[in-house]
């Protein structure tokens, strides 16, 4: 229904939800695909949310928004970047740090604990099986 689609686009709840999990998703991407440069992180991020981008409920991730997040994550020791020259251009490749892995594992464990609780199980069963 186009009326509901327009409501979702205006409401921004999808955007805020994605923004809320973006740093954990970036850590996950780097852990599974690293070392990886910012452009490819942005591409992987967009690939994960492709269905929302196609429907118009979310804008495609772009590197200009990704790099400040990566810089902040690097400043907070969640990831480490290394400049590499590739085809005569300087490219920064990122890897997850021990602290970043600890944080990602901690968040995953907490979500698993919530999922296993009686109310959490009800929520996730409903939420994931719509």
C-alpha positions as CSV (number, residue, x, y, z in Angstrom):
1,X,0.0,0.0,0.0
2,X,1.6,3.3,-1.1
3,X,0.0,5.3,1.7
4,X,1.8,3.1,4.3
5,X,5.0,3.2,2.3
6,X,5.0,7.0,2.3
7,X,4.3,7.0,6.1
8,X,7.3,4.7,6.7
9,X,9.6,7.0,4.5
10,X,8.5,10.1,6.5
11,X,8.6,8.5,9.9
12,X,12.3,7.7,9.9
13,X,12.0,4.8,12.3
14,X,13.8,2.6,9.8
15,X,16.6,5.1,9.4
16,X,17.0,5.5,13.2
17,X,17.0,1.7,13.7
18,X,19.7,1.2,11.1
19,X,21.7,4.1,12.6
20,X,21.4,2.5,16.0
21,X,22.9,-0.8,14.9
22,X,25.4,0.6,12.3
23,X,28.5,0.5,14.5
24,X,27.9,-3.1,15.5
25,X,27.2,-4.0,11.9
26,X,30.4,-2.3,10.8
27,X,32.3,-4.3,13.4
28,X,30.7,-7.5,12.1
29,X,31.6,-6.6,8.5
30,X,35.2,-5.9,9.3
31,X,35.5,-9.0,11.4
32,X,34.1,-11.2,8.6
33,X,35.6,-9.4,5.5
34,X,38.7,-7.6,6.9
35,X,41.1,-6.2,6.2
36,X,38.7,-4.1,4.2
37,X,38.7,-0.5,3.0
38,X,35.9,2.1,3.7
39,X,34.4,1.9,0.2
40,X,33.9,-1.9,0.5
41,X,32.5,-1.5,4.1
42,X,30.0,1.0,2.7
43,X,29.1,-1.4,-0.2
44,X,28.6,-4.4,2.2
45,X,26.5,-2.2,4.4
46,X,24.3,-1.3,1.5
47,X,24.1,-4.9,0.3
48,X,22.8,-5.9,3.7
49,X,20.0,-3.3,3.6
50,X,19.4,-3.7,-0.2
51,X,15.7,-4.5,0.2
52,X,15.1,-1.3,2.2
53,X,17.1,0.7,-0.3
54,X,15.1,-0.7,-3.2
55,X,11.8,0.0,-1.5
56,X,12.9,3.6,-0.8
57,X,12.7,3.2,2.9
58,X,16.4,3.8,3.4
59,X,19.1,5.7,1.4
60,X,22.1,3.8,0.1
61,X,25.1,4.1,2.3
62,X,27.7,6.4,0.9
63,X,31.4,6.7,1.8
64,X,31.2,10.3,2.8
65,X,28.9,9.3,5.7
66,X,30.9,6.1,6.4
67,X,34.3,7.7,6.9
68,X,33.5,9.9,9.9
69,X,32.0,6.8,11.6
70,X,35.1,4.8,10.8
71,X,37.3,7.6,12.1
72,X,35.3,7.7,15.4
73,X,35.5,3.9,15.7
74,X,39.2,4.1,15.1
75,X,39.7,6.9,17.7
76,X,37.8,4.7,20.2
77,X,40.1,1.7,19.5
78,X,37.3,-0.5,18.1
79,X,39.0,-0.8,14.7
80,X,42.5,-0.1,13.4
81,X,43.3,1.4,10.0
82,X,46.4,1.1,7.9
83,X,47.2,3.2,5.0
84,X,48.3,1.2,1.9
85,X,49.3,2.4,-1.5
86,X,47.2,0.6,-4.2
87,X,47.4,1.7,-7.8
88,X,49.3,4.8,-6.8
89,X,46.5,5.8,-4.4
90,X,46.5,5.8,-0.7
91,X,43.8,3.5,0.6
92,X,43.0,2.8,4.3
93,X,42.3,-0.8,5.2
94,X,40.5,-1.6,8.5
95,X,40.7,-4.5,10.9
96,X,38.8,-5.1,14.1
97,X,40.8,-4.7,17.3
98,X,40.7,-7.0,20.3
99,X,38.5,-4.4,22.0
100,X,36.2,-4.2,19.0
101,X,35.9,-8.0,19.0
102,X,35.2,-8.0,22.7
103,X,32.4,-5.4,22.3
104,X,30.9,-7.2,19.3
105,X,30.9,-10.5,21.2
106,X,29.4,-8.8,24.3
107,X,26.6,-7.3,22.3
108,X,25.9,-10.6,20.5
109,X,25.9,-12.4,23.9
110,X,23.4,-9.9,25.4
111,X,21.1,-10.2,22.4
112,X,21.3,-14.0,22.7
113,X,20.5,-13.8,26.4
114,X,17.5,-11.6,25.7
115,X,16.4,-13.9,22.9
116,X,16.5,-16.9,25.2
117,X,14.5,-15.2,28.0
118,X,10.7,-15.9,27.9
119,X,9.6,-12.4,26.8
120,X,12.6,-12.0,24.6
121,X,11.9,-15.3,22.9
122,X,8.3,-14.2,22.3
123,X,9.4,-10.9,20.8
124,X,12.1,-12.4,18.5
125,X,9.8,-15.2,17.4
126,X,7.2,-12.7,16.4
127,X,9.6,-10.1,15.1
128,X,11.6,-12.5,12.9
129,X,8.7,-14.6,11.7
130,X,6.4,-11.9,10.4
